[in-house]
Amino acid sequence: MHNTPSTGLLDFLKNSPSPFHATQSMCAALQAAGYQALDERETWQLEPQGRYYVTRNDSSIIAIQLGHSDPVEHGIRMVGAHTDSPCLKVKPQPELSRHSYWQLGVEVYGGVLLGPWFDRDLSLAGRVTFKHNEQLQSRLIDFKQAIATIPSLAIHLNREANNGWTINPQTELPPVLAQLHGDEGKDFRALLAEQLQREHGITDASILDYELCFYDSQPAALIGLNQDFIAGARLDNLLSCYAGLHALLSSDNQHTQVLVCTDHEEVGSNSACGADGPFLEQVLRRILGSEEDFVRCVQHSLLISADNAHGIHPNYADKHDGNHGPLLNRGPVIKINANQRYATNSETSSFFKLLCTAVQVPVQSFVTRTDLGCGSTIGPITASQLGIQTIDIGVPTFAMHSIRELAGSQDLEYLIKVLQVFYNSTQLP
């Protein structure tokens, strides 16, 4: 890992423009720390105190540190997060040629804050599947440089732009990639084949399909007069993925520890590799063996679901409950909802407070206004899937689901510190 958590996070965000790349980045860090890759299609031969990781769909990952103590008797310490973020994904037949401009049709993924996507320098990354030498293959690609933009309509042509502008995602979001000359046409799959050759040296690839998302090519940065803040895309929820990974790699091996980072949280987690699928349960069952051991272990275990929380915005303070307005750089936030949008209960909340106290980390709480709806996380989903006691926490954030979010640099360190002490904790509630 890196010298400082903030610098490490900036690098992680730069190398993780898609859930596939985020998973790849975590695999590399785990391999460097001595973790061995497991293949779900093969028989597993697990060694005592072994370190392993397994991926699914190239976009979800579970890392396992087997401890000295028996997980059936002493439980598993689990941290959960998600690899995906709201974005614009390229449609299967995306080519648009209008008024001499080449554009791509896009589909909105998740609850995107659309306005900030305009007038940004966009790049493109994700997974491409193709036929090569009569074999079906997939590779990750990342254009890295700015290849597109979504220009705003000038104020002179949209006088209502500052009075509540409703954005039509079908007609207003196709990015502009190039200017066409005459009857010139563009083939998107040919562009992907060229990128495959540049990145992987693969020639004569027949592009069959892809999962690609546009992203802001401006790198994440430490900002503010005193570098109090981290600004960047995908802080929700790659910040938690990074914090969980950092804590795992810095922890001891007394007890069995798990980091699970799944895809598709932003669209409900309903997939084979999402939290509402069987991925985590199947991995745990393979580790534990019998049904009785599985149930006993789960009942001795605890999951910390780490996902960003809404910090109180100084310009919109009335959007928060008056007694629950988390501040940036004032510690992680315990997220509570009476209707089970968060899985926190009084016991798991109290346990987390004790963890924070033990390492002198400040802690805050968030409850949404009673007259506003509440988002959710993998916490209630995983709790329902496994029957595991769970707490929902996260660092306070501004501009959640924007193309550029804002979090506190000190909060990242706080979160790593408390997750590490959790992984090392001898007692669970």
TILO-971644 format. One line per field, with one value per residue (C-alpha): residue in three letters; chain; z, x, y. Coordinates in nm, 3 decimals, always signed. Each point is the difference from the previous one (the first is absolute). Layout:
// residues N
res	[ala | ...]
chain	[A | ...]
w	[Z | ...]
u	[X | ...]
v	[Y | ...]
***
This chain:
// residues 429
res	[met | his | asn | thr | pro | ser | thr | gly | leu | leu | asp | phe | leu | lys | asn | ser | pro | ser | pro | phe | his | ala | thr | gln | ser | met | cys | ala | ala | leu | gln | ala | ala | gly | tyr | gln | ala | leu | asp | glu | arg | glu | thr | trp | gln | leu | glu | pro | gln | gly | arg | tyr | tyr | val | thr | arg | asn | asp | ser | ser | ile | ile | ala | ile | gln | leu | gly | his | ser | asp | pro | val | glu | his | gly | ile | arg | met | val | gly | ala | his | thr | asp | ser | pro | cys | leu | lys | val | lys | pro | gln | pro | glu | leu | ser | arg | his | ser | tyr | trp | gln | leu | gly | val | glu | val | tyr | gly | gly | val | leu | leu | gly | pro | trp | phe | asp | arg | asp | leu | ser | leu | ala | gly | arg | val | thr | phe | lys | his | asn | glu | gln | leu | gln | ser | arg | leu | ile | asp | phe | lys | gln | ala | ile | ala | thr | ile | pro | ser | leu | ala | ile | his | leu | asn | arg | glu | ala | asn | asn | gly | trp | thr | ile | asn | pro | gln | thr | glu | leu | pro | pro | val | leu | ala | gln | leu | his | gly | asp | glu | gly | lys | asp | phe | arg | ala | leu | leu | ala | glu | gln | leu | gln | arg | glu | his | gly | ile | thr | asp | ala | ser | ile | leu | asp | tyr | glu | leu | cys | phe | tyr | asp | ser | gln | pro | ala | ala | leu | ile | gly | leu | asn | gln | asp | phe | ile | ala | gly | ala | arg | leu | asp | asn | leu | leu | ser | cys | tyr | ala | gly | leu | his | ala | leu | leu | ser | ser | asp | asn | gln | his | thr | gln | val | leu | val | cys | thr | asp | his | glu | glu | val | gly | ser | asn | ser | ala | cys | gly | ala | asp | gly | pro | phe | leu | glu | gln | val | leu | arg | arg | ile | leu | gly | ser | glu | glu | asp | phe | val | arg | cys | val | gln | his | ser | leu | leu | ile | ser | ala | asp | asn | ala | his | gly | ile | his | pro | asn | tyr | ala | asp | lys | his | asp | gly | asn | his | gly | pro | leu | leu | asn | arg | gly | pro | val | ile | lys | ile | asn | ala | asn | gln | arg | tyr | ala | thr | asn | ser | glu | thr | ser | ser | phe | phe | lys | leu | leu | cys | thr | ala | val | gln | val | pro | val | gln | ser | phe | val | thr | arg | thr | asp | leu | gly | cys | gly | ser | thr | ile | gly | pro | ile | thr | ala | ser | gln | leu | gly | ile | gln | thr | ile | asp | ile | gly | val | pro | thr | phe | ala | met | his | ser | ile | arg | glu | leu | ala | gly | ser | gln | asp | leu | glu | tyr | leu | ile | lys | val | leu | gln | val | phe | tyr | asn | ser | thr | gln | leu | pro]
chain	[A | A | A | A | A | A | A | A | A | A | A | A | A | A | A | A | A | A | A | A | A | A | A | A | A | A | A | A | A | A | A | A | A | A | A | A | A | A | A | A | A | A | A | A | A | A | A | A | A | A | A | A | A | A | A | A | A | A | A | A | A | A | A | A | A | A | A | A | A | A | A | A | A | A | A | A | A | A | A | A | A | A | A | A | A | A | A | A | A | A | A | A | A | A | A | A | A | A | A | A | A | A | A | A | A | A | A | A | A | A | A | A | A | A | A | A | A | A | A | A | A | A | A | A | A | A | A | A | A | A | A | A | A | A | A | A | A | A | A | A | A | A | A | A | A | A | A | A | A | A | A | A | A | A | A | A | A | A | A | A | A | A | A | A | A | A | A | A | A | A | A | A | A | A | A | A | A | A | A | A | A | A | A | A | A | A | A | A | A | A | A | A | A | A | A | A | A | A | A | A | A | A | A | A | A | A | A | A | A | A | A | A | A | A | A | A | A | A | A | A | A | A | A | A | A | A | A | A | A | A | A | A | A | A | A | A | A | A | A | A | A | A | A | A | A | A | A | A | A | A | A | A | A | A | A | A | A | A | A | A | A | A | A | A | A | A | A | A | A | A | A | A | A | A | A | A | A | A | A | A | A | A | A | A | A | A | A | A | A | A | A | A | A | A | A | A | A | A | A | A | A | A | A | A | A | A | A | A | A | A | A | A | A | A | A | A | A | A | A | A | A | A | A | A | A | A | A | A | A | A | A | A | A | A | A | A | A | A | A | A | A | A | A | A | A | A | A | A | A | A | A | A | A | A | A | A | A | A | A | A | A | A | A | A | A | A | A | A | A | A | A | A | A | A | A | A | A | A | A | A | A | A | A | A | A | A | A | A | A | A | A | A | A | A | A | A | A | A | A | A | A | A | A | A | A | A | A | A | A | A | A | A | A | A | A | A | A | A | A | A | A | A | A | A | A | A | A | A | A]
w	[+0.000 | -0.016 | +0.248 | +0.083 | -0.035 | -0.199 | -0.260 | -0.024 | -0.054 | -0.277 | -0.183 | +0.059 | -0.147 | -0.301 | -0.072 | +0.060 | -0.253 | -0.012 | +0.239 | -0.208 | +0.046 | +0.371 | +0.046 | -0.201 | +0.218 | +0.317 | -0.142 | -0.068 | +0.355 | +0.151 | -0.216 | +0.106 | +0.363 | -0.053 | -0.060 | -0.238 | -0.268 | +0.022 | -0.295 | +0.078 | -0.273 | +0.166 | +0.321 | +0.286 | +0.221 | +0.278 | +0.242 | +0.366 | +0.033 | -0.379 | -0.193 | -0.302 | -0.233 | -0.253 | -0.267 | -0.187 | -0.331 | +0.028 | +0.191 | +0.350 | +0.242 | +0.335 | +0.191 | +0.285 | +0.276 | +0.189 | +0.366 | +0.278 | +0.187 | -0.107 | -0.200 | +0.111 | +0.364 | -0.037 | -0.315 | -0.306 | -0.014 | -0.330 | -0.174 | -0.299 | -0.270 | -0.369 | -0.314 | -0.224 | -0.025 | -0.192 | -0.352 | -0.370 | -0.180 | -0.376 | -0.176 | -0.213 | -0.332 | +0.104 | -0.318 | -0.065 | -0.291 | +0.028 | -0.163 | -0.074 | +0.359 | +0.112 | +0.327 | +0.205 | +0.152 | +0.375 | +0.270 | +0.350 | +0.261 | +0.353 | +0.157 | -0.188 | +0.084 | -0.370 | +0.000 | +0.089 | -0.298 | -0.240 | -0.117 | +0.150 | -0.173 | -0.030 | -0.056 | -0.043 | +0.178 | +0.072 | -0.136 | -0.363 | -0.114 | -0.340 | -0.217 | -0.065 | -0.148 | +0.012 | +0.376 | +0.209 | +0.212 | +0.215 | +0.091 | +0.191 | -0.188 | +0.111 | -0.250 | +0.288 | -0.205 | -0.057 | -0.311 | +0.045 | +0.159 | +0.051 | -0.085 | +0.178 | -0.198 | +0.018 | +0.240 | -0.300 | -0.138 | +0.334 | +0.206 | +0.261 | +0.068 | +0.340 | +0.098 | +0.040 | -0.319 | -0.067 | -0.183 | -0.255 | +0.021 | -0.340 | -0.199 | +0.207 | +0.125 | -0.310 | +0.022 | -0.300 | -0.104 | -0.336 | -0.293 | -0.322 | -0.348 | -0.298 | -0.004 | +0.246 | +0.236 | +0.327 | +0.127 | +0.379 | +0.003 | -0.229 | +0.252 | +0.276 | -0.212 | -0.041 | +0.377 | +0.062 | -0.226 | +0.175 | +0.354 | -0.046 | -0.337 | -0.126 | -0.374 | -0.215 | +0.290 | -0.090 | +0.258 | +0.114 | +0.298 | +0.279 | +0.335 | -0.016 | +0.204 | -0.053 | +0.283 | +0.087 | -0.115 | +0.256 | +0.272 | +0.361 | +0.215 | +0.351 | +0.008 | +0.244 | +0.158 | +0.238 | -0.227 | +0.222 | -0.279 | -0.260 | -0.325 | -0.265 | -0.177 | +0.151 | +0.364 | +0.047 | +0.053 | -0.099 | +0.306 | +0.218 | -0.220 | +0.041 | +0.375 | +0.049 | -0.207 | +0.185 | +0.337 | -0.103 | -0.117 | +0.322 | +0.240 | +0.190 | -0.068 | +0.337 | -0.130 | -0.343 | -0.197 | -0.320 | -0.235 | -0.248 | -0.275 | -0.236 | -0.321 | -0.086 | +0.338 | -0.174 | -0.189 | +0.277 | +0.026 | -0.191 | -0.191 | +0.027 | +0.118 | +0.204 | +0.374 | -0.065 | -0.181 | +0.152 | -0.038 | +0.365 | +0.136 | -0.242 | +0.084 | +0.374 | -0.032 | -0.183 | +0.275 | +0.287 | -0.126 | +0.181 | +0.027 | +0.379 | -0.008 | -0.249 | +0.214 | +0.321 | -0.161 | -0.143 | +0.339 | +0.155 | -0.275 | -0.081 | -0.327 | -0.025 | -0.313 | -0.099 | -0.240 | -0.014 | +0.210 | -0.070 | +0.168 | +0.096 | -0.282 | +0.123 | -0.287 | +0.048 | +0.374 | +0.004 | -0.193 | +0.318 | +0.328 | +0.242 | +0.242 | -0.262 | -0.225 | -0.044 | -0.064 | -0.231 | +0.182 | +0.323 | -0.024 | -0.149 | +0.011 | +0.142 | -0.238 | +0.158 | -0.150 | +0.182 | -0.323 | -0.049 | -0.292 | +0.216 | +0.203 | +0.314 | +0.336 | +0.353 | +0.068 | -0.320 | +0.032 | +0.358 | -0.098 | -0.274 | +0.244 | +0.233 | -0.288 | -0.081 | +0.363 | +0.027 | -0.275 | +0.075 | -0.318 | +0.017 | -0.109 | -0.132 | -0.087 | -0.291 | -0.021 | -0.302 | +0.045 | +0.072 | -0.301 | -0.241 | -0.148 | +0.096 | -0.218 | +0.085 | -0.011 | -0.018 | +0.378 | +0.017 | -0.307 | +0.145 | +0.341 | -0.166 | -0.212 | +0.281 | +0.322 | +0.119 | +0.249 | -0.190 | +0.041 | -0.273 | +0.018 | -0.237 | -0.034 | -0.049 | -0.358 | -0.210 | -0.353 | +0.024 | -0.345 | -0.173 | -0.253 | +0.262 | +0.367 | +0.312 | +0.321 | +0.291 | -0.017 | +0.378 | -0.016 | -0.226 | +0.267 | +0.271 | -0.195 | -0.065 | +0.367 | +0.129 | -0.263 | +0.093 | +0.371 | -0.099 | -0.196 | +0.305 | +0.259 | +0.235 | +0.092 | -0.215 | +0.131]
u	[+0.000 | +0.104 | +0.166 | -0.320 | -0.357 | -0.104 | +0.276 | -0.078 | -0.368 | +0.077 | +0.203 | -0.269 | -0.268 | +0.219 | +0.052 | -0.365 | -0.223 | -0.244 | -0.105 | +0.215 | +0.306 | -0.072 | -0.010 | +0.320 | +0.170 | -0.101 | +0.118 | +0.342 | +0.028 | -0.108 | +0.244 | +0.282 | -0.093 | +0.018 | -0.368 | -0.067 | -0.268 | -0.279 | -0.208 | -0.365 | +0.001 | +0.280 | +0.031 | +0.139 | +0.282 | +0.016 | +0.292 | -0.028 | +0.059 | +0.002 | -0.069 | -0.227 | -0.218 | -0.266 | -0.168 | -0.327 | -0.084 | +0.335 | -0.192 | -0.054 | +0.260 | +0.020 | +0.330 | +0.045 | +0.258 | -0.046 | +0.085 | +0.154 | -0.331 | -0.289 | -0.250 | -0.286 | +0.065 | +0.140 | -0.170 | +0.120 | +0.071 | -0.144 | +0.017 | -0.227 | +0.005 | -0.085 | +0.208 | -0.253 | -0.093 | -0.269 | +0.115 | -0.088 | +0.035 | +0.033 | -0.297 | +0.041 | -0.056 | +0.116 | +0.110 | -0.167 | +0.100 | -0.177 | +0.092 | +0.354 | +0.066 | +0.063 | -0.173 | -0.074 | -0.333 | +0.022 | -0.211 | -0.018 | +0.131 | -0.126 | -0.123 | +0.229 | +0.013 | -0.009 | +0.082 | +0.371 | +0.059 | -0.023 | +0.320 | +0.233 | +0.294 | -0.121 | +0.186 | -0.127 | +0.081 | -0.137 | -0.005 | +0.000 | -0.090 | +0.121 | +0.090 | +0.370 | +0.160 | -0.343 | -0.021 | -0.228 | +0.207 | -0.045 | +0.239 | -0.019 | +0.065 | +0.047 | +0.047 | +0.138 | +0.008 | -0.298 | -0.182 | -0.348 | -0.207 | -0.367 | -0.021 | -0.258 | -0.249 | +0.094 | -0.200 | -0.113 | -0.185 | -0.125 | -0.111 | -0.152 | +0.327 | +0.042 | -0.364 | -0.022 | +0.111 | -0.152 | +0.251 | -0.126 | +0.254 | -0.095 | +0.056 | +0.237 | +0.263 | +0.161 | +0.367 | +0.178 | +0.312 | +0.101 | -0.089 | -0.087 | +0.104 | -0.229 | -0.154 | +0.256 | -0.136 | +0.133 | -0.007 | +0.008 | +0.104 | +0.292 | +0.105 | -0.009 | +0.204 | +0.266 | +0.006 | +0.038 | +0.304 | +0.150 | -0.052 | +0.038 | +0.171 | -0.298 | -0.058 | -0.289 | -0.244 | -0.366 | -0.182 | -0.319 | -0.114 | +0.114 | -0.082 | +0.147 | -0.057 | +0.100 | +0.190 | +0.155 | +0.362 | +0.093 | +0.184 | -0.109 | +0.185 | +0.058 | -0.152 | -0.066 | +0.241 | +0.120 | -0.076 | -0.295 | -0.200 | +0.021 | -0.177 | -0.058 | -0.230 | -0.117 | +0.073 | -0.333 | +0.107 | +0.362 | +0.109 | -0.153 | +0.150 | +0.342 | -0.041 | -0.114 | +0.291 | +0.252 | -0.138 | +0.004 | +0.361 | +0.104 | -0.180 | +0.117 | -0.116 | -0.138 | -0.356 | -0.143 | -0.052 | -0.191 | -0.025 | -0.288 | -0.038 | -0.288 | -0.133 | -0.346 | -0.081 | -0.110 | -0.273 | -0.124 | +0.269 | -0.217 | +0.261 | +0.220 | +0.285 | -0.210 | -0.068 | -0.351 | +0.151 | +0.158 | +0.367 | +0.091 | -0.214 | +0.146 | +0.357 | -0.065 | -0.165 | +0.305 | +0.226 | -0.210 | -0.119 | -0.310 | -0.335 | +0.020 | +0.348 | -0.121 | -0.296 | +0.202 | +0.277 | -0.240 | -0.165 | +0.340 | +0.096 | -0.049 | -0.010 | +0.092 | -0.167 | +0.212 | -0.165 | +0.011 | -0.235 | -0.148 | +0.201 | -0.194 | +0.041 | +0.048 | -0.213 | -0.280 | -0.001 | -0.381 | +0.023 | +0.126 | -0.165 | +0.108 | +0.159 | +0.168 | +0.224 | +0.335 | +0.301 | +0.287 | +0.323 | -0.185 | +0.006 | -0.203 | -0.378 | -0.233 | -0.298 | -0.339 | -0.345 | -0.307 | -0.133 | +0.310 | +0.147 | +0.312 | +0.069 | +0.133 | -0.151 | +0.077 | +0.247 | +0.200 | -0.003 | +0.126 | +0.272 | +0.121 | +0.007 | +0.219 | +0.236 | +0.030 | +0.062 | +0.272 | +0.207 | -0.107 | -0.201 | -0.296 | -0.333 | -0.321 | -0.351 | -0.236 | -0.376 | -0.178 | -0.271 | -0.331 | -0.157 | +0.270 | +0.065 | +0.308 | +0.252 | +0.130 | +0.317 | +0.123 | -0.050 | -0.369 | +0.042 | +0.294 | -0.165 | -0.308 | +0.203 | +0.216 | -0.182 | +0.313 | -0.003 | +0.092 | +0.075 | -0.013 | +0.266 | +0.186 | +0.197 | -0.198 | -0.001 | -0.119 | -0.140 | -0.070 | -0.065 | +0.156 | +0.278 | +0.225 | -0.073 | +0.161 | +0.111 | +0.229 | +0.361 | +0.010 | -0.313 | +0.178 | +0.266 | -0.265 | -0.187 | +0.312 | +0.096 | -0.338 | -0.032 | +0.344 | -0.088 | -0.321 | +0.194 | +0.223 | -0.279 | -0.012 | -0.368 | -0.309 | -0.348]
v	[+0.000 | +0.367 | +0.234 | +0.184 | -0.122 | +0.307 | -0.042 | -0.368 | +0.073 | +0.249 | -0.265 | -0.262 | +0.228 | +0.079 | -0.369 | -0.094 | +0.179 | -0.295 | -0.280 | -0.236 | +0.218 | +0.049 | -0.378 | -0.035 | +0.263 | -0.183 | -0.333 | +0.152 | +0.136 | -0.333 | -0.197 | +0.231 | -0.075 | -0.377 | -0.077 | -0.290 | +0.003 | -0.258 | -0.115 | -0.077 | -0.266 | -0.197 | -0.203 | +0.209 | -0.124 | +0.257 | +0.012 | +0.106 | +0.377 | +0.022 | +0.321 | -0.020 | +0.200 | -0.090 | +0.213 | -0.032 | +0.169 | +0.182 | +0.270 | -0.145 | -0.132 | -0.179 | -0.005 | -0.250 | -0.013 | -0.328 | +0.057 | -0.206 | -0.017 | -0.221 | +0.213 | -0.224 | +0.089 | +0.351 | +0.129 | +0.188 | +0.372 | +0.122 | +0.337 | +0.054 | +0.269 | +0.030 | +0.052 | +0.175 | +0.368 | +0.189 | +0.078 | +0.008 | -0.334 | -0.041 | -0.160 | -0.316 | +0.184 | +0.346 | +0.177 | +0.334 | +0.226 | +0.336 | +0.331 | -0.119 | -0.114 | -0.357 | -0.082 | -0.311 | -0.088 | -0.064 | -0.158 | +0.146 | -0.245 | +0.061 | +0.322 | +0.238 | +0.371 | +0.097 | +0.372 | -0.033 | -0.233 | +0.292 | +0.172 | -0.261 | -0.168 | -0.359 | -0.322 | -0.356 | -0.327 | -0.346 | -0.354 | -0.110 | -0.354 | -0.120 | -0.295 | -0.058 | -0.311 | -0.165 | +0.053 | +0.220 | +0.239 | +0.308 | +0.281 | +0.326 | +0.322 | +0.359 | +0.282 | +0.216 | +0.318 | +0.228 | -0.125 | +0.151 | +0.275 | +0.090 | +0.372 | +0.213 | +0.203 | +0.369 | +0.217 | +0.210 | -0.306 | -0.127 | +0.296 | -0.230 | -0.184 | +0.166 | -0.039 | -0.376 | -0.173 | -0.341 | -0.220 | -0.252 | -0.287 | -0.142 | +0.317 | +0.216 | -0.245 | -0.161 | +0.105 | +0.154 | -0.195 | +0.143 | +0.220 | -0.178 | +0.112 | -0.052 | -0.346 | -0.135 | -0.264 | -0.134 | -0.358 | -0.021 | -0.364 | +0.082 | +0.265 | -0.263 | -0.242 | +0.271 | +0.055 | -0.374 | +0.003 | +0.302 | -0.133 | -0.374 | -0.052 | -0.201 | +0.029 | -0.123 | -0.005 | -0.026 | +0.213 | -0.172 | +0.202 | +0.229 | +0.162 | +0.349 | +0.313 | +0.359 | +0.164 | +0.335 | +0.001 | +0.268 | -0.192 | +0.004 | +0.253 | +0.127 | +0.348 | +0.285 | +0.247 | -0.271 | -0.297 | -0.082 | -0.161 | -0.274 | +0.089 | -0.262 | -0.238 | -0.328 | +0.086 | -0.176 | -0.266 | -0.060 | +0.196 | -0.274 | -0.275 | +0.156 | +0.055 | -0.362 | -0.129 | +0.217 | -0.114 | -0.367 | +0.012 | +0.175 | -0.235 | -0.306 | -0.356 | -0.102 | -0.024 | -0.073 | +0.320 | +0.067 | +0.296 | -0.021 | +0.261 | -0.069 | +0.152 | +0.141 | +0.160 | +0.319 | -0.188 | -0.226 | -0.272 | -0.251 | -0.197 | -0.307 | +0.224 | +0.244 | -0.002 | -0.135 | -0.299 | -0.312 | +0.095 | +0.063 | -0.282 | -0.253 | +0.100 | -0.020 | -0.341 | -0.133 | +0.132 | -0.135 | -0.337 | -0.125 | +0.177 | +0.010 | +0.153 | +0.261 | +0.107 | +0.005 | +0.201 | +0.258 | +0.045 | +0.068 | +0.246 | +0.368 | +0.195 | +0.366 | +0.135 | +0.300 | +0.243 | +0.378 | +0.215 | +0.342 | +0.274 | +0.312 | +0.251 | +0.360 | +0.133 | -0.253 | -0.069 | -0.022 | -0.330 | -0.167 | -0.087 | +0.269 | -0.247 | -0.217 | +0.206 | -0.179 | +0.224 | -0.084 | -0.090 | -0.073 | -0.378 | -0.284 | +0.012 | -0.266 | -0.018 | -0.074 | -0.050 | -0.130 | -0.156 | -0.215 | +0.189 | -0.031 | -0.316 | +0.172 | -0.096 | +0.117 | -0.281 | +0.035 | +0.380 | -0.020 | -0.244 | +0.234 | +0.290 | -0.204 | -0.080 | +0.369 | +0.088 | -0.263 | +0.168 | +0.361 | +0.039 | +0.242 | -0.144 | +0.158 | -0.113 | +0.058 | -0.032 | +0.142 | +0.262 | -0.168 | +0.174 | -0.122 | -0.342 | -0.199 | -0.179 | -0.345 | -0.209 | -0.356 | -0.015 | -0.102 | -0.223 | -0.193 | -0.020 | -0.150 | -0.240 | -0.137 | +0.081 | +0.181 | +0.287 | +0.314 | +0.367 | +0.266 | +0.269 | +0.230 | +0.320 | +0.322 | +0.122 | +0.295 | -0.027 | -0.372 | -0.153 | +0.298 | -0.048 | +0.163 | -0.066 | +0.145 | -0.171 | +0.086 | -0.116 | -0.051 | -0.218 | -0.247 | -0.049 | -0.028 | -0.266 | -0.209 | +0.024 | -0.124 | -0.275 | -0.125 | -0.020 | -0.178 | -0.261 | -0.050 | +0.001 | -0.298 | +0.037 | +0.056 | +0.087]
***
